[in-house]
Amino acid sequence: MPAPIAGLGQHLLHLVQPWGTGSPLAAIDSTVLRALGGVWHQKHREAGEVPHPAIATEAHWTRSDWHGWGYGGKLQLVTTVADVGFPWPPH
């Protein structure tokens, strides 16, 4: 999932070009995305053993102040303060 999210982010930056208006301000937030298929425990990870094929091997333990600990990844969002808009519907 990281590759499609990164691709979407790059596409949006290309469309919007948020720093083209000269605004250096940005807000950043993130949320935990829990992995499906179970947890890959440290002892199995260190041994290189994947106990079940549905386990997301790219996932790790991550912490959120709001949701606590979770096994998965984080989706991070960066937004700028600028005079831009997203074209809708997308071309």
HTML snippet that shows the backbone in 3Dmol.js (N, CA, C, O; Angstrom):
<script src="https://3Dmol.org/build/3Dmol-min.js"></script>
<div id="view" style="width:600px;height:400px;position:relative"></div>
<script>
const pdb = `
ATOM      1  N   MET A   1       0.797  -1.196   0.000  1.00  0.00           N
ATOM      2  CA  MET A   1       0.000   0.000   0.000  1.00  0.00           C
ATOM      3  C   MET A   1       0.854   1.281   0.000  1.00  0.00           C
ATOM      4  O   MET A   1       0.374   2.304  -0.489  1.00  0.00           O
ATOM      5  N   PRO A   2       2.085   1.280   0.519  1.00  0.00           N
ATOM      6  CA  PRO A   2       2.867   2.518   0.504  1.00  0.00           C
ATOM      7  C   PRO A   2       3.097   3.078  -0.896  1.00  0.00           C
ATOM      8  O   PRO A   2       3.065   4.294  -1.082  1.00  0.00           O
ATOM      9  N   ALA A   3       3.328   2.222  -1.872  1.00  0.00           N
ATOM     10  CA  ALA A   3       3.601   2.710  -3.230  1.00  0.00           C
ATOM     11  C   ALA A   3       2.398   3.442  -3.836  1.00  0.00           C
ATOM     12  O   ALA A   3       2.584   4.530  -4.382  1.00  0.00           O
ATOM     13  N   PRO A   4       1.178   2.902  -3.769  1.00  0.00           N
ATOM     14  CA  PRO A   4       0.038   3.650  -4.317  1.00  0.00           C
ATOM     15  C   PRO A   4      -0.215   4.968  -3.590  1.00  0.00           C
ATOM     16  O   PRO A   4      -0.583   5.959  -4.219  1.00  0.00           O
ATOM     17  N   ILE A   5      -0.020   4.989  -2.267  1.00  0.00           N
ATOM     18  CA  ILE A   5      -0.221   6.233  -1.515  1.00  0.00           C
ATOM     19  C   ILE A   5       0.815   7.264  -1.944  1.00  0.00           C
ATOM     20  O   ILE A   5       0.484   8.431  -2.157  1.00  0.00           O
ATOM     21  N   ALA A   6       2.076   6.832  -2.072  1.00  0.00           N
ATOM     22  CA  ALA A   6       3.134   7.754  -2.508  1.00  0.00           C
ATOM     23  C   ALA A   6       2.855   8.255  -3.922  1.00  0.00           C
ATOM     24  O   ALA A   6       3.070   9.430  -4.220  1.00  0.00           O
ATOM     25  N   GLY A   7       2.374   7.362  -4.798  1.00  0.00           N
ATOM     26  CA  GLY A   7       2.050   7.764  -6.165  1.00  0.00           C
ATOM     27  C   GLY A   7       0.937   8.792  -6.207  1.00  0.00           C
ATOM     28  O   GLY A   7       1.004   9.752  -6.975  1.00  0.00           O
ATOM     29  N   LEU A   8      -0.084   8.599  -5.388  1.00  0.00           N
ATOM     30  CA  LEU A   8      -1.179   9.565  -5.321  1.00  0.00           C
ATOM     31  C   LEU A   8      -0.666  10.911  -4.824  1.00  0.00           C
ATOM     32  O   LEU A   8      -1.033  11.957  -5.360  1.00  0.00           O
ATOM     33  N   GLY A   9       0.185  10.882  -3.798  1.00  0.00           N
ATOM     34  CA  GLY A   9       0.749  12.123  -3.279  1.00  0.00           C
ATOM     35  C   GLY A   9       1.550  12.869  -4.326  1.00  0.00           C
ATOM     36  O   GLY A   9       1.421  14.086  -4.457  1.00  0.00           O
ATOM     37  N   GLN A  10       2.378  12.153  -5.074  1.00  0.00           N
ATOM     38  CA  GLN A  10       3.176  12.786  -6.132  1.00  0.00           C
ATOM     39  C   GLN A  10       2.275  13.372  -7.213  1.00  0.00           C
ATOM     40  O   GLN A  10       2.531  14.467  -7.714  1.00  0.00           O
ATOM     41  N   HIS A  11       1.216  12.642  -7.573  1.00  0.00           N
ATOM     42  CA  HIS A  11       0.272  13.112  -8.589  1.00  0.00           C
ATOM     43  C   HIS A  11      -0.413  14.405  -8.125  1.00  0.00           C
ATOM     44  O   HIS A  11      -0.549  15.358  -8.892  1.00  0.00           O
ATOM     45  N   LEU A  12      -0.843  14.419  -6.854  1.00  0.00           N
ATOM     46  CA  LEU A  12      -1.510  15.618  -6.334  1.00  0.00           C
ATOM     47  C   LEU A  12      -0.551  16.797  -6.275  1.00  0.00           C
ATOM     48  O   LEU A  12      -0.939  17.921  -6.594  1.00  0.00           O
ATOM     49  N   LEU A  13       0.696  16.561  -5.871  1.00  0.00           N
ATOM     50  CA  LEU A  13       1.670  17.653  -5.862  1.00  0.00           C
ATOM     51  C   LEU A  13       1.904  18.197  -7.260  1.00  0.00           C
ATOM     52  O   LEU A  13       2.051  19.405  -7.448  1.00  0.00           O
ATOM     53  N   HIS A  14       1.940  17.298  -8.246  1.00  0.00           N
ATOM     54  CA  HIS A  14       2.126  17.738  -9.634  1.00  0.00           C
ATOM     55  C   HIS A  14       0.938  18.584 -10.098  1.00  0.00           C
ATOM     56  O   HIS A  14       1.118  19.606 -10.760  1.00  0.00           O
ATOM     57  N   LEU A  15      -0.279  18.151  -9.747  1.00  0.00           N
ATOM     58  CA  LEU A  15      -1.478  18.893 -10.154  1.00  0.00           C
ATOM     59  C   LEU A  15      -1.579  20.248  -9.462  1.00  0.00           C
ATOM     60  O   LEU A  15      -1.862  21.257 -10.108  1.00  0.00           O
ATOM     61  N   VAL A  16      -1.352  20.274  -8.170  1.00  0.00           N
ATOM     62  CA  VAL A  16      -1.622  21.455  -7.372  1.00  0.00           C
ATOM     63  C   VAL A  16      -0.449  22.425  -7.344  1.00  0.00           C
ATOM     64  O   VAL A  16      -0.661  23.638  -7.341  1.00  0.00           O
ATOM     65  N   GLN A  17       0.768  21.927  -7.322  1.00  0.00           N
ATOM     66  CA  GLN A  17       1.977  22.738  -7.196  1.00  0.00           C
ATOM     67  C   GLN A  17       1.792  23.768  -6.072  1.00  0.00           C
ATOM     68  O   GLN A  17       1.807  24.974  -6.318  1.00  0.00           O
ATOM     69  N   PRO A  18       1.615  23.277  -4.834  1.00  0.00           N
ATOM     70  CA  PRO A  18       1.210  24.157  -3.735  1.00  0.00           C
ATOM     71  C   PRO A  18       2.204  25.247  -3.381  1.00  0.00           C
ATOM     72  O   PRO A  18       1.799  26.296  -2.880  1.00  0.00           O
ATOM     73  N   TRP A  19       3.485  25.036  -3.624  1.00  0.00           N
ATOM     74  CA  TRP A  19       4.446  26.054  -3.250  1.00  0.00           C
ATOM     75  C   TRP A  19       4.650  27.083  -4.359  1.00  0.00           C
ATOM     76  O   TRP A  19       5.460  27.997  -4.209  1.00  0.00           O
ATOM     77  N   GLY A  20       3.943  26.950  -5.443  1.00  0.00           N
ATOM     78  CA  GLY A  20       4.025  27.910  -6.532  1.00  0.00           C
ATOM     79  C   GLY A  20       3.440  29.258  -6.172  1.00  0.00           C
ATOM     80  O   GLY A  20       3.779  30.261  -6.799  1.00  0.00           O
ATOM     81  N   THR A  21       2.561  29.309  -5.167  1.00  0.00           N
ATOM     82  CA  THR A  21       1.955  30.572  -4.748  1.00  0.00           C
ATOM     83  C   THR A  21       2.790  31.287  -3.703  1.00  0.00           C
ATOM     84  O   THR A  21       2.428  32.379  -3.264  1.00  0.00           O
ATOM     85  N   GLY A  22       3.892  30.694  -3.302  1.00  0.00           N
ATOM     86  CA  GLY A  22       4.793  31.342  -2.362  1.00  0.00           C
ATOM     87  C   GLY A  22       4.482  31.094  -0.905  1.00  0.00           C
ATOM     88  O   GLY A  22       5.142  31.681  -0.047  1.00  0.00           O
ATOM     89  N   SER A  23       3.512  30.256  -0.577  1.00  0.00           N
ATOM     90  CA  SER A  23       3.183  29.995   0.815  1.00  0.00           C
ATOM     91  C   SER A  23       4.079  28.899   1.384  1.00  0.00           C
ATOM     92  O   SER A  23       4.071  27.776   0.880  1.00  0.00           O
ATOM     93  N   PRO A  24       4.855  29.208   2.430  1.00  0.00           N
ATOM     94  CA  PRO A  24       5.710  28.191   3.045  1.00  0.00           C
ATOM     95  C   PRO A  24       5.016  27.429   4.169  1.00  0.00           C
ATOM     96  O   PRO A  24       5.628  26.552   4.778  1.00  0.00           O
ATOM     97  N   LEU A  25       3.744  27.745   4.461  1.00  0.00           N
ATOM     98  CA  LEU A  25       3.052  27.139   5.590  1.00  0.00           C
ATOM     99  C   LEU A  25       2.465  25.786   5.226  1.00  0.00           C
ATOM    100  O   LEU A  25       1.960  25.592   4.121  1.00  0.00           O
ATOM    101  N   ALA A  26       2.538  24.850   6.169  1.00  0.00           N
ATOM    102  CA  ALA A  26       1.972  23.524   5.940  1.00  0.00           C
ATOM    103  C   ALA A  26       1.478  22.963   7.261  1.00  0.00           C
ATOM    104  O   ALA A  26       1.971  23.333   8.327  1.00  0.00           O
ATOM    105  N   ALA A  27       0.500  22.068   7.187  1.00  0.00           N
ATOM    106  CA  ALA A  27       0.003  21.332   8.347  1.00  0.00           C
ATOM    107  C   ALA A  27       0.187  19.848   8.046  1.00  0.00           C
ATOM    108  O   ALA A  27      -0.059  19.401   6.926  1.00  0.00           O
ATOM    109  N   ILE A  28       0.620  19.088   9.049  1.00  0.00           N
ATOM    110  CA  ILE A  28       0.897  17.668   8.872  1.00  0.00           C
ATOM    111  C   ILE A  28       0.123  16.894   9.925  1.00  0.00           C
ATOM    112  O   ILE A  28       0.089  17.285  11.092  1.00  0.00           O
ATOM    113  N   ASP A  29      -0.504  15.788   9.511  1.00  0.00           N
ATOM    114  CA  ASP A  29      -1.202  14.902  10.442  1.00  0.00           C
ATOM    115  C   ASP A  29      -1.071  13.483   9.924  1.00  0.00           C
ATOM    116  O   ASP A  29      -0.751  13.266   8.755  1.00  0.00           O
ATOM    117  N   SER A  30      -1.319  12.516  10.798  1.00  0.00           N
ATOM    118  CA  SER A  30      -1.237  11.120  10.376  1.00  0.00           C
ATOM    119  C   SER A  30      -2.267  10.304  11.134  1.00  0.00           C
ATOM    120  O   SER A  30      -2.782  10.731  12.167  1.00  0.00           O
ATOM    121  N   THR A  31      -2.557   9.126  10.607  1.00  0.00           N
ATOM    122  CA  THR A  31      -3.457   8.181  11.256  1.00  0.00           C
ATOM    123  C   THR A  31      -2.903   6.781  11.060  1.00  0.00           C
ATOM    124  O   THR A  31      -2.250   6.492  10.057  1.00  0.00           O
ATOM    125  N   VAL A  32      -3.168   5.925  12.019  1.00  0.00           N
ATOM    126  CA  VAL A  32      -2.701   4.539  11.960  1.00  0.00           C
ATOM    127  C   VAL A  32      -3.623   3.743  11.051  1.00  0.00           C
ATOM    128  O   VAL A  32      -4.845   3.793  11.193  1.00  0.00           O
ATOM    129  N   LEU A  33      -3.033   3.011  10.120  1.00  0.00           N
ATOM    130  CA  LEU A  33      -3.779   2.082   9.278  1.00  0.00           C
ATOM    131  C   LEU A  33      -3.420   0.680   9.750  1.00  0.00           C
ATOM    132  O   LEU A  33      -2.291   0.232   9.551  1.00  0.00           O
ATOM    133  N   ARG A  34      -4.347  -0.004  10.359  1.00  0.00           N
ATOM    134  CA  ARG A  34      -4.065  -1.332  10.897  1.00  0.00           C
ATOM    135  C   ARG A  34      -3.939  -2.339   9.760  1.00  0.00           C
ATOM    136  O   ARG A  34      -4.708  -2.317   8.798  1.00  0.00           O
ATOM    137  N   ALA A  35      -2.951  -3.220   9.893  1.00  0.00           N
ATOM    138  CA  ALA A  35      -2.710  -4.252   8.890  1.00  0.00           C
ATOM    139  C   ALA A  35      -3.729  -5.378   9.052  1.00  0.00           C
ATOM    140  O   ALA A  35      -4.118  -5.729  10.166  1.00  0.00           O
ATOM    141  N   LEU A  36      -4.144  -5.924   7.937  1.00  0.00           N
ATOM    142  CA  LEU A  36      -5.047  -7.076   7.951  1.00  0.00           C
ATOM    143  C   LEU A  36      -4.214  -8.352   7.925  1.00  0.00           C
ATOM    144  O   LEU A  36      -3.089  -8.346   7.425  1.00  0.00           O
ATOM    145  N   GLY A  37      -4.746  -9.425   8.448  1.00  0.00           N
ATOM    146  CA  GLY A  37      -4.083 -10.718   8.333  1.00  0.00           C
ATOM    147  C   GLY A  37      -3.239 -11.112   9.526  1.00  0.00           C
ATOM    148  O   GLY A  37      -2.539 -12.123   9.465  1.00  0.00           O
ATOM    149  N   GLY A  38      -3.278 -10.359  10.603  1.00  0.00           N
ATOM    150  CA  GLY A  38      -2.545 -10.753  11.798  1.00  0.00           C
ATOM    151  C   GLY A  38      -1.266  -9.963  11.994  1.00  0.00           C
ATOM    152  O   GLY A  38      -0.927  -9.084  11.201  1.00  0.00           O
ATOM    153  N   VAL A  39      -0.563 -10.293  13.066  1.00  0.00           N
ATOM    154  CA  VAL A  39       0.641  -9.592  13.481  1.00  0.00           C
ATOM    155  C   VAL A  39       1.855 -10.479  13.226  1.00  0.00           C
ATOM    156  O   VAL A  39       1.827 -11.678  13.500  1.00  0.00           O
ATOM    157  N   TRP A  40       2.910  -9.885  12.706  1.00  0.00           N
ATOM    158  CA  TRP A  40       4.177 -10.584  12.502  1.00  0.00           C
ATOM    159  C   TRP A  40       5.036 -10.269  13.717  1.00  0.00           C
ATOM    160  O   TRP A  40       5.641  -9.201  13.802  1.00  0.00           O
ATOM    161  N   HIS A  41       5.083 -11.213  14.661  1.00  0.00           N
ATOM    162  CA  HIS A  41       5.782 -10.990  15.919  1.00  0.00           C
ATOM    163  C   HIS A  41       7.289 -10.897  15.719  1.00  0.00           C
ATOM    164  O   HIS A  41       7.837 -11.439  14.759  1.00  0.00           O
ATOM    165  N   GLN A  42       7.949 -10.199  16.643  1.00  0.00           N
ATOM    166  CA  GLN A  42       9.378  -9.929  16.545  1.00  0.00           C
ATOM    167  C   GLN A  42      10.196 -11.211  16.422  1.00  0.00           C
ATOM    168  O   GLN A  42      11.134 -11.258  15.626  1.00  0.00           O
ATOM    169  N   LYS A  43       9.867 -12.249  17.188  1.00  0.00           N
ATOM    170  CA  LYS A  43      10.649 -13.492  17.130  1.00  0.00           C
ATOM    171  C   LYS A  43      10.568 -14.134  15.747  1.00  0.00           C
ATOM    172  O   LYS A  43      11.553 -14.697  15.270  1.00  0.00           O
ATOM    173  N   HIS A  44       9.405 -14.054  15.099  1.00  0.00           N
ATOM    174  CA  HIS A  44       9.261 -14.594  13.748  1.00  0.00           C
ATOM    175  C   HIS A  44       9.965 -13.702  12.726  1.00  0.00           C
ATOM    176  O   HIS A  44      10.588 -14.196  11.786  1.00  0.00           O
ATOM    177  N   ARG A  45       9.860 -12.379  12.918  1.00  0.00           N
ATOM    178  CA  ARG A  45      10.499 -11.422  12.016  1.00  0.00           C
ATOM    179  C   ARG A  45      12.016 -11.635  12.018  1.00  0.00           C
ATOM    180  O   ARG A  45      12.642 -11.695  10.960  1.00  0.00           O
ATOM    181  N   GLU A  46      12.598 -11.749  13.216  1.00  0.00           N
ATOM    182  CA  GLU A  46      14.044 -11.937  13.333  1.00  0.00           C
ATOM    183  C   GLU A  46      14.502 -13.250  12.716  1.00  0.00           C
ATOM    184  O   GLU A  46      15.605 -13.333  12.176  1.00  0.00           O
ATOM    185  N   ALA A  47      13.654 -14.284  12.795  1.00  0.00           N
ATOM    186  CA  ALA A  47      13.988 -15.589  12.211  1.00  0.00           C
ATOM    187  C   ALA A  47      13.679 -15.645  10.723  1.00  0.00           C
ATOM    188  O   ALA A  47      14.023 -16.619  10.054  1.00  0.00           O
ATOM    189  N   GLY A  48      13.027 -14.600  10.195  1.00  0.00           N
ATOM    190  CA  GLY A  48      12.656 -14.594   8.780  1.00  0.00           C
ATOM    191  C   GLY A  48      11.505 -15.518   8.457  1.00  0.00           C
ATOM    192  O   GLY A  48      11.331 -15.912   7.304  1.00  0.00           O
ATOM    193  N   GLU A  49      10.714 -15.871   9.461  1.00  0.00           N
ATOM    194  CA  GLU A  49       9.575 -16.776   9.291  1.00  0.00           C
ATOM    195  C   GLU A  49       8.276 -15.978   9.185  1.00  0.00           C
ATOM    196  O   GLU A  49       7.973 -15.154  10.048  1.00  0.00           O
ATOM    197  N   VAL A  50       7.528 -16.225   8.145  1.00  0.00           N
ATOM    198  CA  VAL A  50       6.202 -15.618   7.999  1.00  0.00           C
ATOM    199  C   VAL A  50       5.200 -16.720   8.310  1.00  0.00           C
ATOM    200  O   VAL A  50       4.981 -17.599   7.476  1.00  0.00           O
ATOM    201  N   PRO A  51       4.578 -16.693   9.502  1.00  0.00           N
ATOM    202  CA  PRO A  51       3.719 -17.800   9.923  1.00  0.00           C
ATOM    203  C   PRO A  51       2.430 -17.958   9.128  1.00  0.00           C
ATOM    204  O   PRO A  51       1.805 -19.018   9.164  1.00  0.00           O
ATOM    205  N   HIS A  52       2.032 -16.927   8.420  1.00  0.00           N
ATOM    206  CA  HIS A  52       0.788 -17.005   7.643  1.00  0.00           C
ATOM    207  C   HIS A  52       0.944 -16.138   6.402  1.00  0.00           C
ATOM    208  O   HIS A  52       1.469 -15.029   6.504  1.00  0.00           O
ATOM    209  N   PRO A  53       0.508 -16.601   5.233  1.00  0.00           N
ATOM    210  CA  PRO A  53       0.706 -15.808   4.007  1.00  0.00           C
ATOM    211  C   PRO A  53      -0.086 -14.497   3.956  1.00  0.00           C
ATOM    212  O   PRO A  53       0.213 -13.637   3.127  1.00  0.00           O
ATOM    213  N   ALA A  54      -1.090 -14.328   4.827  1.00  0.00           N
ATOM    214  CA  ALA A  54      -1.888 -13.101   4.803  1.00  0.00           C
ATOM    215  C   ALA A  54      -1.252 -11.981   5.626  1.00  0.00           C
ATOM    216  O   ALA A  54      -1.762 -10.861   5.623  1.00  0.00           O
ATOM    217  N   ILE A  55      -0.159 -12.254   6.325  1.00  0.00           N
ATOM    218  CA  ILE A  55       0.475 -11.235   7.163  1.00  0.00           C
ATOM    219  C   ILE A  55       1.165 -10.200   6.282  1.00  0.00           C
ATOM    220  O   ILE A  55       1.875 -10.544   5.336  1.00  0.00           O
ATOM    221  N   ALA A  56       0.948  -8.939   6.603  1.00  0.00           N
ATOM    222  CA  ALA A  56       1.586  -7.833   5.874  1.00  0.00           C
ATOM    223  C   ALA A  56       3.011  -7.677   6.408  1.00  0.00           C
ATOM    224  O   ALA A  56       3.212  -7.126   7.490  1.00  0.00           O
ATOM    225  N   THR A  57       3.987  -8.158   5.660  1.00  0.00           N
ATOM    226  CA  THR A  57       5.373  -8.147   6.125  1.00  0.00           C
ATOM    227  C   THR A  57       5.996  -6.753   6.114  1.00  0.00           C
ATOM    228  O   THR A  57       7.026  -6.547   6.755  1.00  0.00           O
ATOM    229  N   GLU A  58       5.407  -5.796   5.411  1.00  0.00           N
ATOM    230  CA  GLU A  58       5.946  -4.434   5.409  1.00  0.00           C
ATOM    231  C   GLU A  58       5.419  -3.612   6.597  1.00  0.00           C
ATOM    232  O   GLU A  58       5.872  -2.489   6.817  1.00  0.00           O
ATOM    233  N   ALA A  59       4.470  -4.162   7.359  1.00  0.00           N
ATOM    234  CA  ALA A  59       3.886  -3.463   8.499  1.00  0.00           C
ATOM    235  C   ALA A  59       4.819  -3.536   9.712  1.00  0.00           C
ATOM    236  O   ALA A  59       5.670  -4.420   9.815  1.00  0.00           O
ATOM    237  N   HIS A  60       4.633  -2.591  10.612  1.00  0.00           N
ATOM    238  CA  HIS A  60       5.392  -2.528  11.863  1.00  0.00           C
ATOM    239  C   HIS A  60       4.467  -2.010  12.950  1.00  0.00           C
ATOM    240  O   HIS A  60       3.358  -1.551  12.676  1.00  0.00           O
ATOM    241  N   TRP A  61       4.943  -2.090  14.199  1.00  0.00           N
ATOM    242  CA  TRP A  61       4.184  -1.498  15.289  1.00  0.00           C
ATOM    243  C   TRP A  61       4.328   0.020  15.205  1.00  0.00           C
ATOM    244  O   TRP A  61       5.422   0.539  14.981  1.00  0.00           O
ATOM    245  N   THR A  62       3.231   0.708  15.383  1.00  0.00           N
ATOM    246  CA  THR A  62       3.230   2.161  15.339  1.00  0.00           C
ATOM    247  C   THR A  62       2.287   2.669  16.422  1.00  0.00           C
ATOM    248  O   THR A  62       1.367   1.960  16.831  1.00  0.00           O
ATOM    249  N   ARG A  63       2.507   3.869  16.876  1.00  0.00           N
ATOM    250  CA  ARG A  63       1.719   4.411  17.977  1.00  0.00           C
ATOM    251  C   ARG A  63       1.053   5.724  17.580  1.00  0.00           C
ATOM    252  O   ARG A  63       1.632   6.565  16.893  1.00  0.00           O
ATOM    253  N   SER A  64      -0.174   5.861  18.035  1.00  0.00           N
ATOM    254  CA  SER A  64      -0.944   7.082  17.855  1.00  0.00           C
ATOM    255  C   SER A  64      -1.352   7.582  19.236  1.00  0.00           C
ATOM    256  O   SER A  64      -1.758   6.785  20.082  1.00  0.00           O
ATOM    257  N   ASP A  65      -1.250   8.887  19.476  1.00  0.00           N
ATOM    258  CA  ASP A  65      -1.705   9.442  20.755  1.00  0.00           C
ATOM    259  C   ASP A  65      -3.202   9.214  20.952  1.00  0.00           C
ATOM    260  O   ASP A  65      -3.671   9.076  22.082  1.00  0.00           O
ATOM    261  N   TRP A  66      -3.935   9.177  19.870  1.00  0.00           N
ATOM    262  CA  TRP A  66      -5.392   9.036  19.933  1.00  0.00           C
ATOM    263  C   TRP A  66      -5.829   7.575  20.016  1.00  0.00           C
ATOM    264  O   TRP A  66      -6.694   7.231  20.821  1.00  0.00           O
ATOM    265  N   HIS A  67      -5.226   6.700  19.171  1.00  0.00           N
ATOM    266  CA  HIS A  67      -5.663   5.300  19.076  1.00  0.00           C
ATOM    267  C   HIS A  67      -4.752   4.316  19.789  1.00  0.00           C
ATOM    268  O   HIS A  67      -5.096   3.138  19.885  1.00  0.00           O
ATOM    269  N   GLY A  68      -3.602   4.752  20.293  1.00  0.00           N
ATOM    270  CA  GLY A  68      -2.682   3.844  20.966  1.00  0.00           C
ATOM    271  C   GLY A  68      -1.849   3.051  19.969  1.00  0.00           C
ATOM    272  O   GLY A  68      -1.639   3.487  18.837  1.00  0.00           O
ATOM    273  N   TRP A  69      -1.380   1.890  20.395  1.00  0.00           N
ATOM    274  CA  TRP A  69      -0.519   1.053  19.564  1.00  0.00           C
ATOM    275  C   TRP A  69      -1.327   0.252  18.562  1.00  0.00           C
ATOM    276  O   TRP A  69      -2.440  -0.187  18.850  1.00  0.00           O
ATOM    277  N   GLY A  70      -0.751   0.067  17.378  1.00  0.00           N
ATOM    278  CA  GLY A  70      -1.384  -0.753  16.353  1.00  0.00           C
ATOM    279  C   GLY A  70      -0.333  -1.331  15.430  1.00  0.00           C
ATOM    280  O   GLY A  70       0.734  -0.743  15.251  1.00  0.00           O
ATOM    281  N   TYR A  71      -0.625  -2.469  14.850  1.00  0.00           N
ATOM    282  CA  TYR A  71       0.283  -3.103  13.903  1.00  0.00           C
ATOM    283  C   TYR A  71      -0.190  -2.732  12.510  1.00  0.00           C
ATOM    284  O   TYR A  71      -1.301  -3.079  12.111  1.00  0.00           O
ATOM    285  N   GLY A  72       0.648  -2.032  11.777  1.00  0.00           N
ATOM    286  CA  GLY A  72       0.281  -1.602  10.430  1.00  0.00           C
ATOM    287  C   GLY A  72       1.229  -0.539   9.948  1.00  0.00           C
ATOM    288  O   GLY A  72       2.445  -0.732   9.940  1.00  0.00           O
ATOM    289  N   GLY A  73       0.680   0.577   9.550  1.00  0.00           N
ATOM    290  CA  GLY A  73       1.477   1.689   9.057  1.00  0.00           C
ATOM    291  C   GLY A  73       0.756   2.980   9.371  1.00  0.00           C
ATOM    292  O   GLY A  73      -0.282   2.983  10.032  1.00  0.00           O
ATOM    293  N   LYS A  74       1.309   4.066   8.896  1.00  0.00           N
ATOM    294  CA  LYS A  74       0.676   5.363   9.098  1.00  0.00           C
ATOM    295  C   LYS A  74       0.426   6.023   7.757  1.00  0.00           C
ATOM    296  O   LYS A  74       1.272   5.988   6.864  1.00  0.00           O
ATOM    297  N   LEU A  75      -0.727   6.615   7.628  1.00  0.00           N
ATOM    298  CA  LEU A  75      -1.045   7.452   6.486  1.00  0.00           C
ATOM    299  C   LEU A  75      -0.809   8.883   6.934  1.00  0.00           C
ATOM    300  O   LEU A  75      -1.439   9.353   7.881  1.00  0.00           O
ATOM    301  N   GLN A  76       0.085   9.567   6.265  1.00  0.00           N
ATOM    302  CA  GLN A  76       0.403  10.940   6.635  1.00  0.00           C
ATOM    303  C   GLN A  76      -0.140  11.889   5.576  1.00  0.00           C
ATOM    304  O   GLN A  76      -0.062  11.623   4.376  1.00  0.00           O
ATOM    305  N   LEU A  77      -0.685  12.987   6.045  1.00  0.00           N
ATOM    306  CA  LEU A  77      -1.271  13.995   5.169  1.00  0.00           C
ATOM    307  C   LEU A  77      -0.576  15.321   5.422  1.00  0.00           C
ATOM    308  O   LEU A  77      -0.434  15.751   6.567  1.00  0.00           O
ATOM    309  N   VAL A  78      -0.152  15.952   4.365  1.00  0.00           N
ATOM    310  CA  VAL A  78       0.441  17.278   4.446  1.00  0.00           C
ATOM    311  C   VAL A  78      -0.429  18.202   3.609  1.00  0.00           C
ATOM    312  O   VAL A  78      -0.736  17.904   2.455  1.00  0.00           O
ATOM    313  N   THR A  79      -0.819  19.308   4.187  1.00  0.00           N
ATOM    314  CA  THR A  79      -1.615  20.279   3.452  1.00  0.00           C
ATOM    315  C   THR A  79      -0.971  21.656   3.596  1.00  0.00           C
ATOM    316  O   THR A  79      -0.371  21.971   4.624  1.00  0.00           O
ATOM    317  N   THR A  80      -1.102  22.446   2.579  1.00  0.00           N
ATOM    318  CA  THR A  80      -0.499  23.772   2.594  1.00  0.00           C
ATOM    319  C   THR A  80      -1.567  24.847   2.686  1.00  0.00           C
ATOM    320  O   THR A  80      -2.737  24.611   2.384  1.00  0.00           O
ATOM    321  N   VAL A  81      -1.152  26.009   3.100  1.00  0.00           N
ATOM    322  CA  VAL A  81      -2.016  27.176   3.109  1.00  0.00           C
ATOM    323  C   VAL A  81      -1.678  27.949   1.843  1.00  0.00           C
ATOM    324  O   VAL A  81      -0.698  28.693   1.800  1.00  0.00           O
ATOM    325  N   ALA A  82      -2.493  27.770   0.820  1.00  0.00           N
ATOM    326  CA  ALA A  82      -2.211  28.397  -0.464  1.00  0.00           C
ATOM    327  C   ALA A  82      -3.507  28.568  -1.241  1.00  0.00           C
ATOM    328  O   ALA A  82      -4.521  27.940  -0.936  1.00  0.00           O
ATOM    329  N   ASP A  83      -3.456  29.402  -2.219  1.00  0.00           N
ATOM    330  CA  ASP A  83      -4.611  29.661  -3.062  1.00  0.00           C
ATOM    331  C   ASP A  83      -4.623  28.655  -4.210  1.00  0.00           C
ATOM    332  O   ASP A  83      -4.298  28.990  -5.349  1.00  0.00           O
ATOM    333  N   VAL A  84      -5.006  27.410  -3.889  1.00  0.00           N
ATOM    334  CA  VAL A  84      -5.048  26.342  -4.889  1.00  0.00           C
ATOM    335  C   VAL A  84      -6.327  25.552  -4.692  1.00  0.00           C
ATOM    336  O   VAL A  84      -6.974  25.641  -3.648  1.00  0.00           O
ATOM    337  N   GLY A  85      -6.682  24.786  -5.692  1.00  0.00           N
ATOM    338  CA  GLY A  85      -7.831  23.918  -5.602  1.00  0.00           C
ATOM    339  C   GLY A  85      -7.607  22.652  -6.405  1.00  0.00           C
ATOM    340  O   GLY A  85      -6.790  22.637  -7.326  1.00  0.00           O
ATOM    341  N   PHE A  86      -8.309  21.609  -6.073  1.00  0.00           N
ATOM    342  CA  PHE A  86      -8.206  20.356  -6.807  1.00  0.00           C
ATOM    343  C   PHE A  86      -9.239  20.369  -7.932  1.00  0.00           C
ATOM    344  O   PHE A  86     -10.410  20.668  -7.698  1.00  0.00           O
ATOM    345  N   PRO A  87      -8.814  20.050  -9.136  1.00  0.00           N
ATOM    346  CA  PRO A  87      -9.808  19.972 -10.226  1.00  0.00           C
ATOM    347  C   PRO A  87     -10.741  18.781  -9.994  1.00  0.00           C
ATOM    348  O   PRO A  87     -10.295  17.674  -9.693  1.00  0.00           O
ATOM    349  N   TRP A  88     -12.021  19.029 -10.138  1.00  0.00           N
ATOM    350  CA  TRP A  88     -12.979  17.933  -9.967  1.00  0.00           C
ATOM    351  C   TRP A  88     -14.023  18.001 -11.032  1.00  0.00           C
ATOM    352  O   TRP A  88     -14.581  19.078 -11.241  1.00  0.00           O
ATOM    353  N   PRO A  89     -14.325  16.959 -11.709  1.00  0.00           N
ATOM    354  CA  PRO A  89     -13.723  15.631 -11.558  1.00  0.00           C
ATOM    355  C   PRO A  89     -12.297  15.623 -12.093  1.00  0.00           C
ATOM    356  O   PRO A  89     -11.934  16.445 -12.934  1.00  0.00           O
ATOM    357  N   PRO A  90     -11.481  14.674 -11.589  1.00  0.00           N
ATOM    358  CA  PRO A  90     -10.092  14.597 -12.061  1.00  0.00           C
ATOM    359  C   PRO A  90     -10.038  14.264 -13.544  1.00  0.00           C
ATOM    360  O   PRO A  90     -10.904  13.554 -14.056  1.00  0.00           O
ATOM    361  N   HIS A  91      -9.047  14.762 -14.220  1.00  0.00           N
ATOM    362  CA  HIS A  91      -8.898  14.531 -15.664  1.00  0.00           C
ATOM    363  C   HIS A  91      -8.149  13.258 -15.916  1.00  0.00           C
ATOM    364  O   HIS A  91      -7.924  12.893 -17.070  1.00  0.00           O
TER     365      HIS A  91
END
`;
const viewer = $3Dmol.createViewer("view");
viewer.addModel(pdb, "pdb");
viewer.setStyle({}, {cartoon: {color: "spectrum"}});
viewer.zoomTo();
viewer.render();
</script>
